[in-house]
Amino acid sequence: MFGSGLLKGLGITLRHALGRPVTELYPFEHKNPPANSRTFIAMHVNEEGAPACRACNTCIVGCPDRVLKLVKDPDDPKRAVEFVVNSGRCTYCGLCVENCPFDALYFTQDYERATRDKGALIYHLIEDGACTHEGEVDRP
């Protein structure tokens, strides 16, 4: 029949126009992303409060974007002194989190880190041998 495509398209448009709205009141209502979403990288700490990273370089080798930087302690090669993430270049593929044999890295549920400054997208997860918790941001 001539015009059946037009009628089908108008039907879809009418169904969406009369249906419930799909928009969200974003700044006023925060959406909780799914548990498996890949947002920003953070580091777990052990019982003593030290970083869970054992400086094995597995995450660094597995990262295709080369956004991770690890500096080992010269006295103890199994201790990280500095761990830096350049999230401005990260594609959030998740290979660093999956490859970590000690489960030191994880993704947070924080998705509100937009900025105009590229320098603000570089996070120091370990600084001077201590975990900085840059990946964790409290919600009101």
Sequence and secondary structure as in RCSB ss.txt:
>XXXX:A:sequence
MFGSGLLKGLGITLRHALGRPVTELYPFEHKNPPANSRTFIAMHVNEEGAPACRACNTCIVGCPDRVLKLVKDPD
DPKRAVEFVVNSGRCTYCGLCVENCPFDALYFTQDYERATRDKGALIYHLIEDGACTHEGEVDRP
>XXXX:A:secstr
 TTHHHHHHHHHHHHHHHS      TTTS     TT    EEE B TTS BS     HHHHH TT  EEEEE SS
 TTSEEEEEEETTT     HHHHH TT  EEE S      S GGGGEEEEEETTEE  TT     
